[in-house]
Amino acid sequence: MPKDCRRTILMADPFMTDHNDQASTFGLSAFKTEDLSAELAQVTYALYDGDRRLDPRLPMPGFHAKVRLAKQGENTPWTTCEPLDFSRSGMLIRSTTTFNEGDAIWLEVDTNGAYTGIPPFQVGAVVRHTRKQNDHLLIGAEFRLGWTANIRRIQVENSISRLEGFLHALNMNQCLEKAGDSQ
């Protein structure tokens, strides 16, 4: 395979300043690397109207989260944010804190453990896009599981998987209830 067709999805160092992972937005999977050609990336982008997430987006009603900038050697303060939707590869949050595209951030997701049975988790992410909405900022964050070491990463992957399953079930129940109401 030609060298330029190999795309690595996970970055080993979140504080790298000289990287080009733009093509890694296609074929998203935080758990493996994938081989993609530039032509396939362009066709995929056109097919999905530029949507970066191939995993389904699931609403997160009633969930809470915190976010902070990830700076090497600094313990930046956490600020509350509202998770709007979630997929296995990232989430959309609403925040009053300003972040820029490409910023490395940490997300702390409160999974309502007493209700869901899923432990809360922290996960690294990269800001992929931002959009102003009234006095808030909508922030699209792509998870970077490789930033979490060993045993804790397994817990984060497990929590993400369980949260995805829970939100799928919750969404399915809401769809069934709406379908029943319309009959």
N, C-alpha and C positions, 0 to 999 in steps of 0.2 A: 504494500500500500504506500502511495506517495506520502512523504513526510507532512505536507501541509493538510492532509486529510485527518490527521490524528488530533482530536480535541480532548483535553482533560477537563473534566467538570469541576473537580475539587481543587482548590488552591491549597498548597501546603502551608503557606505563611500569610495570614490575613493582613500583615502590615507591609507586604511587598508593594513597592511603588512603580516598578517597571514590569507590568504584566499586561497581556492583551487576552482577556477571556470573553470577548464580545461574542464569538461564535458558540460559546458554551451555553447560550440561552436557548439553544435548540436541543431537542431530545433530552429534556431535563430529567435527571435522576441524580439524587445526591449520594447514591450508593455505589456508582460505578463510572468508569470512563466509557466513552462511546466514540466510534469512528464515523465522522461525517464529512462529506465534501461540501465545498462552498455552494455548489449548485443545489444540493439537497437542502442546505440551510435556507437558501433563498426561496425555494419552492415551499418549504414548510412555513416560512414566515408569511408568504402570500396566502397559503391555504388557511391558516389560522388568524388572518388579519392582524398579524403582529403580536398575538397573545403569546407571552413567554411561557405560560404554564400549560403543559399538556395534561397534567393531572387536573381533575375537576376542582373547581373553586367551590368551597362550602361556606355558607354564612356561619358566623360565630356569635349568635345572640347571647347576651348575658355574660360573656367571657371578659376577662381583664388581662392587661399586660403592662409591662414596663419596658422602656427602651433606654439605651445609653450608647454614646459613642465609644468605640473600642480604640483606645489609644495606647500604644505600647508604653509600659511603665507608668501609666496614669490610671487612677481609679475615678473615672468620671461619674457624676451623679446620675441616678436613675430618675426618669420622669414617667409619669403614667401616660398611657396611650390606649386607644380603643381598637382592638382587633376587629376588622370588618369581615374579612374572609380568609380562608386557610386552604392550602393544598399541601401535599407531601413535600413540595419543593420550596414553599415560601408562604408569605402572608401579606395582606394589605392591612395597614394600620392607619388610624387617624391620630395625629399628634399636634400639639402646639409648639413642640420643639422643632427647629429647622435642621434638616439634614440635606446633604447634597448627593447627587447621583455618584456612585462609586465609594461612598463612605462605608467603612466597616463599622458595624453596630452589634450590640448584644441585645437580644430579646429575652425577657423573662415572662413566660406564659403561665398564667394562673388558670389551671384546668378545672377549677371547682371540684377538687378531689373528693370532697364529701359526697358530691352528687354523681360524678363520673367514675370515681375509682381510679383516676389517672393522676399520677404524681405531677406536680408542677415541674417545669424544666426551663433551662437557659440554653439558648442556641445562638451561635454566631450567624450573621447574615451580611449581605452586601446590599446597599440601597441601589435598586435598578432603575427606579423612576420616582419622581415626586410631582405632585399636582396641587396647586392651591385650591382650597374649598372654603370659602368664607374666611373665618379667622383660624382655620386649621390647615394642616398639610396632609395630604394623602400620600403615603409612602409605600411603595412596592418593595418588599425585601425578599431576597433569594437566600435560602438557608445555606450555610457552609458547615456541614457536620464535621468536616475534617479539622476544624478549629478546636474541637472538643476532644480531649485525650481519652483513650482506652476505655476503661469500664464506664465512665460517665457517658461516653458517646453511645454505648450500647443502650443505656437508660434513656438517653434523648431519642435515639432511633425508635425504641420501643414506645415511648410516650407519643411521639409523632404518629406512629402507626395506629396506636390505640385511639388517639384523638381523631384521626381521620375516620376510623371505623365508627366511632361514637357520633361524629357529625353526619356521616352518611345515614346512619340509622335515624337520627333526629330529623334530618331533612326528608327522609322517606316517609316518616310518620306524619310530618306536616303536609307533605304532598297528598297523602292518603286522606287526611282530615279535610283538606280543601276539596278534593274530589268528591268526598262524601257529602259535603255541604252544598255542592252545586247540583246534586241529584234530587 
